[in-house]
Amino acid sequence: MAVKSPEPTRFTCIAPLANFEADTPSLSLEDKLRIRAMTSEEHRSWQRDLVGALTGPVSLHAGSFAETRFVVEYDYMHSGGAVDTAWIMARAAQVVTALRLYDRGDVAIGVVAITQIAGAPFWPGSWPMRLSNVSLSVRPFWARYALEKEHAENFQKFWNAVSGSMEHPGPGIRTALDRLNSGYTKTEYEDQIIDAVIGLEAALAPEGSELSLRLSNRVAMLLGRDDYQRARIAKVVKAAYDLRSRIVHGTDTPQTVKVNDSHMRIPEFSGMLERILASVITMTILLGSWCPRDKLIQRLDGALLSEEVKGDLIKKILGQANLLRNPTF
């Protein structure tokens, strides 16, 4: 006897983006997934209902969440069984992570509201259902995230290039992505630095720890546009490695870190290191179709010994660099 499949139920999911602004009112990332401006009614409802639901560490940001003006909007098709809340949260998290990879700024989500828009009634009277995600919204909002109109189209291309790898990351990249997002939840700069160094190790040093020189050279070769920039990046990563060792061994954290001939305050140094990690993850993903991570690491090491390998590698790196948001190290 044939058993009819249950009628699919369609839901729309709305994840308000806190601390985010854009010049473009609607930015389509793919079919039924976009970033758009809130409607006036949504903003009133968000202020009235959702902000009041934020508790614990997230409540520290109630004011900033109340000023939220943009959302991530996407559909969820349900064919039976339990609602896949993990997928629903992961979908919003992918967009936030892509924004963090693309540019600096403390963008976050705290709640996803789910409303049924088609199909047989599902849990009548329970909608909208709200899911909270504390892990993406704890850190104080130090820098507002701004997506200018001239960068909107480039971010769409960036999303197309990295979204698949974020959903199914290769070895080490999942850990690196987790550490990048973890840093956004930390209120202490020392903890952010530890997360960033672990993320760099996961991405480019699978051999293990205590590889500061090798890791520094790999990061520099991957991100540097010229010899001057490569030398500077290598010194930043080496300084981060040394600082991480001091922190984990209980030594007092200095107020500044020496990089080249200047001293950087710990907040600025932590922010620079975070952007380096984001760029390492991005370039590893972008180069993945040409060279898987393990092979890429071999090429990064080989570039120190062979001008031919170095030239070929630099050509490939510069070919993808146009998708980066011009990070300054």
Phi, psi and omega in degrees: 000128180285138177252122180291139176290144177297149180296129179299144179245131183254133178237150169250138183245131182238119178242104180297133180265108179279147175064032185230140173218152180214149177280341181263124184291336179212130181230107180280128178262322175194181183302125178062031173215119181206162168256129181215163177288146174292148168282163179300319180294319178298320181293318177297317179296320179298314179296320186284317190253307189289317181298324178294338180276347181287128182228173177066213183302328182295333182296341177299337184254019185305320180297315180292321178293328179295333180272006180301134183235353182231156180224158164265127181239131179205162182260153174226123179260125183247125184253359180141162182079199182284147174294132183278079183294331178297317178294319181299315179291321182296325181298313178295321181297326178299319180293315179299317180297319178298319177298320180292323176294323187287321186203165177283158181133138187272062176286147185204162167233153178234331186218144170241125178260131184242126181231134178286133180236352178199153178103176179297149180307134184234116184050063183307140176081359183258003185256150359285143173273142183238132176246138179253151179222087182295328186295343180254015188211023186269320188298141175303150183275091182277323183229126180286141179270125181235122176254098183289158183303321183290346179255356183296313181296322179294324178294324175301316177295320178299314179301313180300327183280330188248342190298319180297320180288333176289326180286324179228072184288151178279186182303132176084326184290326176300314178297317180298317177296318179298319180290325175299309180293326178299321179299329179289345180265353187268135179267346179257133181297326179300319179292324177296320180295318178298314178301316183295318180293318176298320178297318178296318177299316182297323183283318190233003180226066181292348181292336181133195183272185180056046180233042190300316182293314181295316179296317180300317180293321180294314179298316181298316181293326182286324189253335185290136178273338179208177184297323179297313181292323179297319179296320180294314180297319179301320180290325177297313182294319178298318178296321178296319179299313180296320180293320178300319179297319179296318183296310185289340178263009172085008177284144180302136179285128179291161178283334181225162177235132179279124177231116187058237183255013181234165178248132179251138174292151184304317179301315179293321179295317179298318179296320177296318181296322178298318178292326176296315178299314179301319181289324177298313179300313183298311182293325177296320177292313184295327180274356187299325180289334177272322188208109177303160188307312183299319177291324178298316179300318177299319179291322177298319177291319182294333180295339178285342185247342185227122177295328179294313178297317180300314181296318179294320180294314181298321179299316179294318181296313181294333177292337179257344188295342181294342178277346179283154183270044177047058179293144176250130182251000000 
